[in-house]
Amino acid sequence: MDHLIKNGQITPHSERNDLEVILQKITQRIRRDDQVRRQEAIMSLSGGRFSPDRPAETLDEYLEDKTRFRSFVVIPPDLLMRKWSDNGYFSSDIADEFPLHDLRAPSMAETLSCLIKVKMKDVETGIKLINAWGFSYRDTVVPPTSNDSCTVLADEYVLLRGERGQGKRITTKACLSFETDDILEFAEQNSVGPNLLVFQSTDRPDWSSLTKL
């Protein structure tokens, strides 16, 4: 309080509304600091780390190393998409079979991101994957069209975006293309690392790759 008075934020002329705004900001700062401390405690208790100790290719290897990520880009192969699109496969079944959510960093004080590249006809399955791994569907990036009229998309690729934790506005809404490097660039512009590319490999800085089941 003394600090606020000394720097002129609170004066004898301050009105009640001004004081309420200042109090709200202080409360928000205290709450966020508490969330950060809890988040750090969870990481410490779980033994999680943001930098892998050794090269990894499979989910089990990353789980054994207790590596955690804040940003995921998933490009599922056609074989898995056909399997997971079966009506008998529920989100819970996918989570049990491929627990990618176990690589998530804590999300009390920040936003985690998951981008999934699928064909438009497989959007329902893509959202099923987002839910399976503990994210909430936010929106879809669609390809540009040269047609002046509205058209139905089917075999065209789209990019589904999911989030977990503190919601925020994305910085960049345009993805140059659906080539892997452009998707990774889009992810970097709209999320915070460390980053994980799933089912493909990359030598891009600050990215890890999970290439095998």
N, C-alpha and C positions, 0 to 999 in steps of 0.2 A: 504493500500500500504506500509506504514511504517513497518508493521508487516512482510510482505513478504520480504522486504529488510533486516530486522534485522535477520530473520531466514535463510537467504541465498538463498531463492527461486528466488530472482531477484538480479543479480549482474551486474557490468559493462560489463561482458562478455556474458550476456544472449542474445540469438539470437531471432529474430522475431518469429520464430516458437514456441520457449519456452514461450514467452509472450502470444501468441495466445492460447496456451493450458491452461495457468493459467487463462486467461480471460474467457475462455469457462467454466472452472470449477467454477469460481466465479459466472458467469451468471446462471449456472445450480443450484447452491446453493441458489441464490436469488430467482429463479423461484420456487424451491421446498418449500422454507420457505413461499413464498406467497401462494402457493397451500395449505400448512398446515394451515395457518391462515384462508383462505377462508373456508376450510373444517370445522375447529372448529367453525367458525361463523355460518355456515349452521346448524350444530348440535345444537348450542346454540339457534338460532332463532326458530328452529323447536321444541325445548324442548326435543330432543332425548337424550337417555341415553344408555350406554352399559351394565348396570346391571339392570335387572327387579326389580321393587319395591316389587312385590308379585308374587307368583307362577301363571303360566299361562299354558293353554292347547290349546287354540284356537287362530286362527289368529286375531280375533277381540280383544281378551284380550291383546295380544302383541301390537296391534295397539293402543289400549286405553292407555296402559302403555308407549307408545312411545319408546319401546325397539328397538335397532338397532344391526345388526350383520354384520360381515365381511366374515364369512364362513358358507355355507349352505350345508347340505347333505340331499337329498330328495330321499325317497324310496316309490314311489307311489303305493297304493294298486291296484290290478287288476281291480276293479270296476271303479276306476277313469281313469285308462289307457284306458279301453275300451271306456269310454265316451269321453276322450280328443283325442283319435285317430280318431274319426269320421271326415270325410273330411269337414263337415259343421262347425267344431270347428276350429277357427283360433287362432293364438297367442293372438290377441287382446281380443278375447272372454274369453280365459283362464285368462288373466291378469285382466279382469273386474270381473270374477267370484271368482278368488283366487289371490288377489293382494299381493303375497309374496314379490314383489319388493318394497313394501312400508316399509319393515323391513330392507332394505339395508342401511348400513352406507354410508356416502359420500365417493366418490372414486377418487377425484382429485389427491390425493397425495399417494395413495396406491392401492393395488390389492385386489379385492373381488373375492371370489371363490364360485362356485356352482358345486357340484357333484350329478349326478342323476343315480340311479341304475335302469336299464331297461333290458328287454330281447332284444337280437339282432334284432329280427323281429320288435321291437317297437322303434328302433333308431330314425326314422323320427319323431315320437311323442315326444321322449325325447328332440330332438333338438328344437322342437316347444316349449317345456316348457322352455328351456334355453332362447330362444328368448323372450318368453312371460314375463319373469321376469327380462329382461334387461341385460342379459349376452351375451357374444359372445362365440360360440362353439370353443373349442381349440383342443381337441383330445379325444381318447377313450382308456380306459384300457380294455384289453381283457383277457379271461381266458387262462391258459396254455393248451397245447395240447400234447398228447403222440404220436399223429400220425405224421409220418415223411413227409407226403404229405399235400398240402393245402386242407382245408376243408371249407365247407359253414357252418356258424353259424346261428342258428335260435332261438331255445329255450334257449340257453345259456345266462346267465346274463353278461352284460358288464357295464362299468362305464363311463358315459359321463362327460367330464370336461369343464366347462365354466368359463370365467373370465370377470371382468369388471374393468376398470381403468388402472393403470400402469401395463403393461404386464411384466412378469418375467419368468425366467426359473424355472421349478419345481425342488425341491431338491431331491425328491425320485420318481422314475418312476415305481417302483414295489409295488403292493398292495398284501399283503400276501394271502388274499382270499376275497370273496365278502360277508363274514359274516359282520354284522353291526359293530362290534367292530374293525375289521380290516380296514373297510372303514373309520371309524372315526380316527383311527391311521394314515391312509394315508392322510386324510384331515389335521390333526394337523401338519404333517411333511411338508406340502406344502402350508400352509396358516396361517394367523394370526387371532386369535379369536377377539371378542367372537364368539362362534359357535352355530348353530341351527340345530337340527335333526328334519326333517319334516316327519310326518306320522308314526313314531315309537318313543319309549321312551328309555332313557338311564340314568343311574346314574353316568356316567363318569364325572370326574371333568371338569369344565369349559365348559360344554355343557348344553344348554336348549333344551327342547323337545316341539314340536308342534304336538299333537297327534290327534286332532279333527278338523274337518272343521269349 
